[in-house]
Amino acid sequence: MTARESRESGRKEQILESALHLFLEEGYDSTSMRKIADAAGCAVGLAYHYFETKDEMFAQTLDYFFQPYEQEMRVLAAQKDKDLYGLLEDCFSYVVKQISAFRKNHPGELHWMVRQALRERALELLEQTVMDILNGDAADGVWLALPVEDAAALLGQGLGSLLLQESAVRGAFRGSAGDSHASKESQLVQTAMRAARQILGDAVEVPRTSQILNPSMEDPSRRPAKRNENEAGGNKKEKGKKKKSKKNKQGK
Protein backbone atom coordinates (compact mmCIF):
# COMPACT_ATOMS: atom_id res chain seq x y z
CA MET A 1 0.00 0.00 0.00
CA THR A 2 1.40 3.40 -1.02
CA ALA A 3 1.49 6.39 1.33
CA ARG A 4 -1.41 7.95 -0.57
CA GLU A 5 -3.49 4.79 -0.37
CA SER A 6 -2.74 4.58 3.34
CA ARG A 7 -3.96 8.17 3.85
CA GLU A 8 -7.10 7.44 1.80
CA SER A 9 -7.82 4.35 3.86
CA GLY A 10 -7.25 6.28 7.08
CA ARG A 11 -9.66 9.05 6.05
CA LYS A 12 -12.34 6.57 5.04
CA GLU A 13 -11.95 4.63 8.28
CA GLN A 14 -12.23 7.86 10.27
CA ILE A 15 -15.49 8.69 8.49
CA LEU A 16 -16.82 5.17 9.09
CA GLU A 17 -15.90 5.39 12.78
CA SER A 18 -17.79 8.67 13.10
CA ALA A 19 -20.74 7.26 11.17
CA LEU A 20 -20.86 4.19 13.41
CA HIS A 21 -20.89 6.31 16.56
CA LEU A 22 -23.68 8.56 15.25
CA PHE A 23 -25.84 5.74 13.88
CA LEU A 24 -25.64 3.93 17.22
CA GLU A 25 -26.21 7.00 19.37
CA GLU A 26 -28.69 9.02 17.30
CA GLY A 27 -30.23 6.49 14.92
CA TYR A 28 -30.44 6.39 11.15
CA ASP A 29 -32.97 9.16 10.50
CA SER A 30 -31.27 11.73 12.73
CA THR A 31 -27.83 11.13 11.23
CA SER A 32 -27.04 13.14 8.10
CA MET A 33 -24.02 13.01 5.82
CA ARG A 34 -23.09 16.53 6.94
CA LYS A 35 -23.28 15.57 10.61
CA ILE A 36 -21.01 12.58 9.94
CA ALA A 37 -18.55 14.75 8.03
CA ASP A 38 -18.47 17.32 10.85
CA ALA A 39 -17.84 14.57 13.41
CA ALA A 40 -15.02 13.20 11.25
CA GLY A 41 -13.52 16.66 10.81
CA CYS A 42 -13.77 16.68 7.02
CA ALA A 43 -15.77 18.40 4.29
CA VAL A 44 -19.11 16.85 3.38
CA GLY A 45 -17.85 16.57 -0.19
CA LEU A 46 -15.16 14.15 0.98
CA ALA A 47 -17.81 11.98 2.62
CA TYR A 48 -19.70 11.87 -0.69
CA HIS A 49 -16.42 11.05 -2.45
CA TYR A 50 -16.28 7.74 -0.54
CA PHE A 51 -20.02 7.09 -0.25
CA GLU A 52 -22.56 8.15 -2.88
CA THR A 53 -25.55 7.98 -0.52
CA LYS A 54 -26.32 7.65 3.16
CA ASP A 55 -27.69 4.16 2.49
CA GLU A 56 -24.34 3.12 1.03
CA MET A 57 -22.53 4.62 4.00
CA PHE A 58 -24.84 2.78 6.40
CA ALA A 59 -24.21 -0.54 4.63
CA GLN A 60 -20.43 -0.04 4.69
CA THR A 61 -20.59 1.06 8.31
CA LEU A 62 -22.20 -2.30 9.15
CA ASP A 63 -19.42 -4.06 7.23
CA TYR A 64 -16.87 -2.06 9.19
CA PHE A 65 -18.55 -2.83 12.52
CA PHE A 66 -18.79 -6.59 11.90
CA GLN A 67 -15.33 -7.05 10.37
CA PRO A 68 -13.51 -7.91 13.65
CA TYR A 69 -16.34 -10.25 14.69
CA GLU A 70 -16.22 -12.05 11.35
CA GLN A 71 -12.47 -12.53 11.69
CA GLU A 72 -12.78 -13.91 15.22
CA MET A 73 -15.65 -16.25 14.28
CA ARG A 74 -13.57 -17.66 11.40
CA VAL A 75 -10.73 -18.36 13.83
CA LEU A 76 -13.11 -20.07 16.29
CA ALA A 77 -14.67 -22.20 13.55
CA ALA A 78 -11.25 -23.32 12.28
CA GLN A 79 -9.91 -24.66 15.59
CA LYS A 80 -8.39 -28.12 15.14
CA ASP A 81 -8.42 -29.27 18.77
CA LYS A 82 -12.21 -29.12 19.25
CA ASP A 83 -14.97 -31.48 18.18
CA LEU A 84 -18.20 -30.35 16.52
CA TYR A 85 -19.99 -29.42 19.73
CA GLY A 86 -16.90 -27.82 21.22
CA LEU A 87 -16.71 -25.46 18.24
CA LEU A 88 -20.42 -24.63 18.46
CA GLU A 89 -20.15 -23.93 22.18
CA ASP A 90 -17.17 -21.61 21.64
CA CYS A 91 -19.12 -19.69 19.00
CA PHE A 92 -22.25 -19.41 21.14
CA SER A 93 -20.17 -18.26 24.12
CA TYR A 94 -18.42 -15.66 21.99
CA VAL A 95 -21.74 -14.32 20.68
CA VAL A 96 -23.24 -14.00 24.17
CA LYS A 97 -20.16 -12.25 25.57
CA GLN A 98 -19.98 -9.80 22.68
CA ILE A 99 -23.67 -8.92 22.97
CA SER A 100 -23.24 -8.40 26.70
CA ALA A 101 -20.25 -6.13 26.11
CA PHE A 102 -22.13 -4.22 23.40
CA ARG A 103 -25.13 -3.61 25.67
CA LYS A 104 -22.80 -2.41 28.41
CA ASN A 105 -21.18 0.10 26.05
CA HIS A 106 -24.52 1.14 24.53
CA PRO A 107 -27.10 0.98 27.32
CA GLY A 108 -29.58 3.25 25.55
CA GLU A 109 -32.34 2.07 23.24
CA LEU A 110 -31.13 1.75 19.65
CA HIS A 111 -33.07 3.17 16.73
CA TRP A 112 -35.31 0.39 15.35
CA MET A 113 -33.65 0.43 11.91
CA VAL A 114 -30.15 0.20 13.38
CA ARG A 115 -31.22 -2.50 15.83
CA GLN A 116 -32.86 -4.55 13.08
CA ALA A 117 -29.86 -4.21 10.77
CA LEU A 118 -27.45 -5.30 13.51
CA ARG A 119 -29.68 -8.25 14.39
CA GLU A 120 -29.95 -9.46 10.79
CA ARG A 121 -26.21 -9.21 10.20
CA ALA A 122 -25.43 -10.98 13.48
CA LEU A 123 -27.76 -13.87 12.61
CA GLU A 124 -26.30 -14.12 9.11
CA LEU A 125 -22.79 -14.23 10.57
CA LEU A 126 -23.72 -16.93 13.07
CA GLU A 127 -25.48 -18.98 10.40
CA GLN A 128 -22.44 -18.77 8.10
CA THR A 129 -20.12 -19.74 10.96
CA VAL A 130 -22.28 -22.77 11.79
CA MET A 131 -22.26 -23.69 8.09
CA ASP A 132 -18.45 -23.52 8.08
CA ILE A 133 -18.30 -25.75 11.17
CA LEU A 134 -20.73 -28.33 9.76
CA ASN A 135 -18.77 -28.43 6.50
CA GLY A 136 -15.42 -28.59 8.30
CA ASP A 137 -13.20 -31.41 9.55
CA ALA A 138 -14.88 -31.50 12.98
CA ALA A 139 -18.10 -32.76 11.37
CA ASP A 140 -16.45 -35.64 9.49
CA GLY A 141 -18.14 -38.90 10.38
CA VAL A 142 -20.95 -37.14 12.27
CA TRP A 143 -24.44 -38.12 11.18
CA LEU A 144 -26.78 -35.14 11.02
CA ALA A 145 -30.55 -35.49 11.26
CA LEU A 146 -30.95 -32.59 8.80
CA PRO A 147 -29.24 -31.34 5.63
CA VAL A 148 -26.36 -29.01 6.47
CA GLU A 149 -28.16 -25.94 5.07
CA ASP A 150 -31.27 -26.60 7.17
CA ALA A 151 -29.25 -27.34 10.29
CA ALA A 152 -27.21 -24.15 9.84
CA ALA A 153 -30.38 -22.11 9.39
CA LEU A 154 -31.98 -23.58 12.51
CA LEU A 155 -28.88 -23.09 14.62
CA GLY A 156 -27.93 -19.72 13.17
CA GLN A 157 -31.36 -18.12 12.93
CA GLY A 158 -33.29 -20.06 15.57
CA LEU A 159 -30.76 -20.40 18.37
CA GLY A 160 -29.15 -17.16 17.27
CA SER A 161 -32.40 -15.38 18.07
CA LEU A 162 -32.34 -16.94 21.53
CA LEU A 163 -28.78 -15.75 22.11
CA LEU A 164 -29.58 -12.28 20.80
CA GLN A 165 -32.46 -11.67 23.19
CA GLU A 166 -31.52 -8.47 24.94
CA SER A 167 -33.30 -9.52 28.13
CA ALA A 168 -31.17 -12.68 28.33
CA VAL A 169 -27.82 -10.91 28.22
CA ARG A 170 -28.98 -7.94 30.31
CA GLY A 171 -29.58 -10.05 33.40
CA ALA A 172 -33.23 -11.06 33.01
CA PHE A 173 -32.36 -14.65 32.05
CA ARG A 174 -34.08 -16.85 34.56
CA GLY A 175 -31.95 -18.21 37.35
CA SER A 176 -31.54 -17.77 41.08
CA ALA A 177 -31.18 -14.25 42.37
CA GLY A 178 -27.63 -14.95 43.48
CA ASP A 179 -26.44 -16.03 40.05
CA SER A 180 -23.62 -13.90 38.67
CA HIS A 181 -23.86 -12.35 35.22
CA ALA A 182 -21.24 -14.80 33.95
CA SER A 183 -23.25 -17.68 35.39
CA LYS A 184 -26.39 -16.52 33.59
CA GLU A 185 -24.43 -16.24 30.35
CA SER A 186 -23.17 -19.79 30.86
CA GLN A 187 -26.72 -21.05 31.49
CA LEU A 188 -27.88 -19.41 28.28
CA VAL A 189 -25.09 -21.04 26.29
CA GLN A 190 -25.83 -24.45 27.79
CA THR A 191 -29.53 -24.08 26.93
CA ALA A 192 -28.52 -23.34 23.35
CA MET A 193 -26.17 -26.34 23.33
CA ARG A 194 -28.90 -28.71 24.50
CA ALA A 195 -31.10 -27.51 21.67
CA ALA A 196 -28.19 -27.77 19.21
CA ARG A 197 -27.58 -31.40 20.12
CA GLN A 198 -31.24 -32.19 19.57
CA ILE A 199 -31.39 -30.33 16.26
CA LEU A 200 -28.31 -32.12 14.98
CA GLY A 201 -29.68 -35.50 15.99
CA ASP A 202 -27.05 -36.39 18.58
CA ALA A 203 -27.55 -39.63 20.51
CA VAL A 204 -27.05 -37.95 23.88
CA GLU A 205 -30.32 -37.99 25.83
CA VAL A 206 -31.33 -34.35 26.28
CA PRO A 207 -34.66 -32.49 26.28
CA ARG A 208 -36.13 -31.83 22.86
CA THR A 209 -36.11 -28.25 21.56
CA SER A 210 -39.90 -28.05 22.03
CA GLN A 211 -39.52 -29.04 25.68
CA ILE A 212 -36.85 -26.41 26.28
CA LEU A 213 -39.28 -23.76 25.06
CA ASN A 214 -42.28 -25.43 26.74
CA PRO A 215 -41.30 -28.04 29.37
CA SER A 216 -44.93 -29.14 29.80
CA MET A 217 -45.04 -30.62 26.31
CA GLU A 218 -45.02 -34.39 26.08
CA ASP A 219 -41.81 -35.93 24.78
CA PRO A 220 -42.79 -37.65 21.51
CA SER A 221 -39.85 -40.04 21.86
CA ARG A 222 -41.48 -41.56 24.93
CA ARG A 223 -44.79 -42.34 23.20
CA PRO A 224 -45.42 -45.99 22.32
CA ALA A 225 -44.57 -46.64 18.70
CA LYS A 226 -47.55 -47.14 16.39
CA ARG A 227 -47.62 -50.41 14.49
CA ASN A 228 -47.36 -50.19 10.76
CA GLU A 229 -50.78 -50.84 9.19
CA ASN A 230 -49.34 -53.15 6.54
CA GLU A 231 -47.50 -55.08 9.22
CA ALA A 232 -50.69 -55.39 11.27
CA GLY A 233 -52.59 -56.59 8.22
CA GLY A 234 -49.89 -59.11 7.48
CA ASN A 235 -50.14 -60.51 11.01
CA LYS A 236 -53.91 -60.99 10.62
CA LYS A 237 -53.37 -62.90 7.38
CA GLU A 238 -50.80 -65.14 9.06
CA LYS A 239 -53.27 -65.93 11.86
CA GLY A 240 -55.95 -66.68 9.27
CA LYS A 241 -53.65 -69.10 7.47
CA LYS A 242 -52.85 -70.91 10.72
CA LYS A 243 -56.56 -71.35 11.53
CA LYS A 244 -57.28 -72.76 8.05
CA SER A 245 -54.32 -75.13 8.39
CA LYS A 246 -55.67 -76.46 11.71
CA LYS A 247 -59.15 -76.99 10.23
CA ASN A 248 -57.70 -78.87 7.27
CA LYS A 249 -55.76 -81.17 9.59
CA GLN A 250 -58.83 -81.81 11.72
CA GLY A 251 -60.88 -82.58 8.61
CA LYS A 252 -58.34 -85.16 7.49
N, C-alpha and C positions, 0 to 999 in steps of 0.2 A: 504494500500500500504506500503510495506516494504521500508527501507531506500535505499536498492539497487535498487528496482523498481523505486523509486522516482528519483534516480540519472540517471537511464537508460532513464526515460521519459524526464528528463531535457536535457540530451545530444541530444536525438532525436529531441526535440523541438528546440534546438539551431541550429541544422543542417537544419531543415525545415525553420527556420526563415532566415538563411543565403541563402538557396536555393530560397526562395520567393523573397528576395531582388535582387538576381542576375538574376533570370528569368525575373523579371519586368524591371530591368534596362538594362540588356545586351541581353535579348532574350534567346530562347531555344538553338539555335545552338552554340552560343558563350559561353555558360555556361557548364563547364565540372564538373565531379565529384570531380576532384582534386581541382578545383577553389572553389567549394562549401566547401570542407573540409578545405582548407586554410582559408576561410572567417570565418568558424565556430571554427577555432583554434584546429582542431583535425586531426588525421591521415586519409588518404584516405581509409585505410582499415576499419576504424570504420564506415565511410559513407557506404561502401559496406556491412558492417555487418547489417545495418538497411535497406538498399535498394539494391536489387540485380542489378538493372539497373537504368540508368538515367530516362528512361520512367516511371519506378515505382516511383522514387523519385518525378518526375513532377506530377504524378497523386496524390500522397499523399500530395504534397505541395498545390495542388488545394483544397483537402479536408481540410487541415489545414487553408487555407485562408478563405474558406467559412463557417467554423464551427461557428464563432460568428454570422454571418448573418443568418444561418439556425436557430440558437437558438432564435434570436430576431424575426424572421418571425413566428416561432411557437407560441411565446408569443402573437404576434399581432393577429394571426388567432384564438387564443383561448379566446380572450376577450369576456366577458359575457354581457357587457353593451352597445354593438354596434350591429346594425342590419347588414344585409348582405352587403349593400352598404357602410356602415360606416367602416366595416372591410376591404373591397376592397380598399377604399380610403386611409386608414391608410397604407396598404401594398404598394400601388402605391407611396404614399408620401415618405415612407421609402426608396424605391428603388431609386427614383429620388435624394434624399438627399445624399444617400451613393455613387451614381455614381458621383455626383457633388464633394463630398469630395475626392473621389478617383482620379478624374481628377486634382484636385487642388494639391494633394500630388504627382501625377505622370504626370506632364504636357507634358513630352516627348512622342513621338510616340512609342507605344508598338510593339514588334515583332509580326508579323501576326499570328504565331502559338499560342503565349501566349494570344493575343487579342481574337482569335477565341475560345480558350478553356475557357477563362473567360466568354465570351458571352454565350456560350452553357450552361455552368453551371448555370449562372445567370438566363437564361430563364427556365431551368429545375426547379430551386428552386422556381421561381415565379409560374410556372405551378402547382407544387406540393402544394404550399401554397394556391393557388386558389381552387385546388381540395379539400383541407382540409376545406376551408371555405364553399364551396358548399355542402360538406357532413356533415357539422357541424350543431349545433342547430340554428344558425342564419338563415339558409336556410329552416328551417321547415315551411311548409305551403306556400312557395314561388313557384309559377309555373314558370318553366324555358322553354324557347322556344326550347332548345337543350338538348340532353343528357349531363349529368354532365361531362363526359370525353371530349366531343366535346367543351363544353363551356370553360372548363379549358384550353384546348389546344389553343382555340382562344384568350382567355384573357391572358394566360401565354406567348404563343409564339407570337401572333399577336400584342397585346397591349404592351407586354414586349419589343418587337423590337422597338416600338415607344418610350418607356421610355428610352431605352438603346442608342438611337441615341446620339452620342457624341456632335453633333452640338447643340442639344436641351439643354443639360445641361451645355454647355460651353458658353451660352449666345447668340447663333444665333437663338433661338426660336423666331418666329415672335411676335412682340408686339411693343408698342411705344418706342421710344428711351429713354424715361425717366423711363421705367419700371425697377425696381430693380431686382437683380438676384432671390431673393425669390419670387417676383411676377411672374417672368417667369416660375419658377418651379411650382408655384401654377396653372398657366394657363395650363401647360402641364398636370398636374394631372387631372384638370377638363376636359380637352379634352379627356383624357383616360376614365374618369368616364362617360362622355356622351356616348362614344362608348360602354362601359361596360353595361350600362342600355339598350342600343339597342340590343346588343348581347344576353343578358339574357331575353329579351322579356318583359321588364318592361312597365307598362301602361303609364308612364310619357311621355309627348310629347316632344321628343328631336330629333335632326337631326339624320338621319340614318348614319351608319358607312361610307357608300359610299359617303355621302354628306360631311362628315367631311374631307375625303381625297380629294374629288372633289366637292366643293359646287355647281358647275354649273349643276350637274346631277339632273335629274328630280326625285322628290320623288315619288316612286311607290305607296305609300299609298294614294296619292292624285289623282291617276288615277281613272276614272270611272270604276266600277266593270263590268266585262264581264258577260253577261247572260250565264247560263249553256245551252248547246245545247239541251239537253234532255228536259229541262224546256221550252225552246223556242218551241220545237217541240210539246210538250204537249199543250201549249197555242194555237197553230195553230189547233190542233185536236179539242180542245174545241170550238173554233170559228166555225169550220166546222160543228160540231154537232148542234150548235145553229142555223146555217143557214138552215140545213136540217129540224130541228124541226119547224122553221117558215114556210117553204115551205109546210110541211105536214099539218100544221094547215090551211094554205090558201087553200090547195087543198080540204080539208074537207068542 
